[in-house]
Amino acid sequence: MSRVSLPRWAVTAALCLTCTLATCSATTMLSAGASTPSTTYYACLKNGTLSKVSTASHTCATGYRAVSWNAIGPRGTTGAAGPRGAPGSPIDISKVAILNWNGWLGVGNHSGGSYGFNAPIGIAFDGTHLWVTNHGGNSVTELNASGGSWVRTLSGGSYGFNQPNGIAFDGTHLWVTNVGNNSVTELNASNGSWVRTLSGGSYAFSTPYGIASDGTHLWVANYGGNSVTELNASNGGWVRTLSDGSFGFSAPYGLALDGTYLWVTNHSGNSVTELNASNGGWVRTLSGGSYGFNAPFGIAFDGTHLWVANYLGDSMTEFNASDGSWVRTPSGGSYGFNAPFGVAFDGTHLWETNQAGMSVTELNAVDGSWIQTFSGGVYGFVDPEGIAFDGTHLWMVNSQGNSLTDIPTT
């Protein structure tokens, strides 16, 4: 009977059945060159030495113990997550996709096609699909987030789209603000079917732009009415319209929820209003001084702070959600802000669209430091406005380019 060598893990498995490691021969701790990790081995063991190693079962001679083992055991439980790794390298522009009317990377002419993009402006993610409002086309386009393929374009008939602008997802339905006829359209996210169109009466929609949902209620910013309308997401029922002087609304546009409070940007008032989401009560209005608000549009919450895009100030303002106190106002230099419009948070970084600069700026949410600015031909930015994060990618709406730009964040 000849001696054979085995991998340490295999011999250890066999020896545990027959003897202690202290009494076993070191000559069994060599390499056997297992063919696959899932192979079952059979051998005869005597005095710490294995012989007749084979992948087929066999009988051992008198005085030898028959042993067998698998090259790999069952999967153990998943360990705890490790600490956050160091920031990755800048995004490779070769991995950026530009979704045009007719396909990827600008293939074909930029007209027609199933996407139907026409002055797109708003964008929302429902967990699987992206939905884009076509302000100039009176339609909404649905795409697969996984690859950007077209799903459907909704228009005409009962939808009642008229210069659609803002769009929000409540967990089941999509809600679209129609600037052209002062209404809000509700859609079923599962199939794009029309549910209802809200308008008139106590809704008091007036040039409705921004819209936000907490899953139970929706809030609509009435840019032309200096008010905010609250709706019941379950049935579209009117809850209240906030409009008196103390709110400080002045051309309200962007909306963001922090879990307890609703924050509203006042484009003409150079301010931000904080409301209690539970009852619509006014909390405070931030303006002046170090805030540096200047025609603010977009706003986003990062879990601790709020970030506001100052369209005419070429800057962003960061403040504490807990008390509204100012943190910083990044501007100038490498930031490359130029008519900043939309803002999105990806869990680590802030992303901001520069409408006039045809670019997107990425910031570190921890300290507001500049990371990089994306611009130039490959990105295809043309009047970028709306922006959304789907968990792995950022999607930017190019209003005058009738396209979407997709940038992976990993």
Phi, psi and omega in degrees: 000126184267150174281146174230153179263148182225158174296150183305318183293327181288316181295319179300319179298318180290317183294330180296340179275340194232332185200177176269152181300330183294333184260002185265152182287136177294341181291349178273359186262029180260187184265135179256350180066057180302140184287318177215153181297342184260006183290139174264129181249146177235141181204171176247133186241132175207128178052040176079005180244131178266143175218167180054045178288130183204159174272001178248143179293142180207171182262138180264152179291165179301135180094351177253145177261130176282129179227159175210160179200158172260148183289339180216139180271183179293153179296133177279177178290152180290132179284171179294152179294142178279178180293157179300134180285174178291154178305142179284176179285162179305152183296137178282117184295342178291346180260010179271132179250140176246115183266109181259182182304322187256357180152200186270149172058033172070023180288135178082182180280162185259057176207155179070213179076163185289337182298320176067023179298132180209099185053054179295146183221313182258153180211142179216153180243134183252010181106337178225319185242160173251145180234130185236130177273130178258095186301320182274346184253359182050051182207172176227131180254134177251134181230156170281126180291334185292332180212358179082008181290148181290139175252304178195159172238124183260131179196166174070185174049224186290344182302321176066024179296134179212099187053057180298143186231277182280155178211140181217150180249134183253007182109338179224319185240159172256145179233130186236130176272134179250105183293325187288335180228019174052058180216172176228129180255135177254133181236153173275120184292337184288330183216004178076006182290150179287138177251305179195162172235126183258135178194166174069187175049221185289346179301322175055034177295135180214104187049061181289128179246276184288152177211143181217153180224146173250012181095340179243318179236161173236150176234135181240128178272118179266094185301319182274346184252000183049051182208170175228129180255133177254135182236157173271121184292337184288329184217006180075007182295144178289135177253306178193159172237122182263122186207353185285170188307323186296336180291332178074020180291136177210097186055059179297141184226292185272149179227142174213140177253141179248011181105334179230321184242155175251133181244132186234127176275135178253101188298316181275338184269355181050051184206173175227131180256135176253131180236152173279117185293338183284331183220003180076007181292142178289136178252306179194163172235124182263132179195167174070186174049222186289345181302321176067024178296134180211100184053055183293141177242272185287156179210143180216152180251134182252011181105337179225320185240160172254145179234132184237135177269119180264100189301316181265354181261354183047052183205172171232145178246132176246134177215161182285131177289334185291325184217004179076005182290145182291140177250304180194164175229090178293137179196166174070184173050226187290344181302323177069023179296134178208098187057058178299138188234290183261155180224139175217151180243133183253011181105339178224319186240158172258142179234136186223131180271134177256102187299310181280336183274354181051048185206173176226133180252136178249131181237156172277121183292339183289316185229004178075008182289150179287137176252304177194161176237127181262129179200174177096176189310309187299330182284331177072022180290126174221101182059055180293134182231277182293152181211141180214150178248132183252010181109332177225334183234153169260138178239124179247134180269124178262097190298316181268353178262355182048052184205172173236142173249132184244121179238121176288140181267355180237000000 
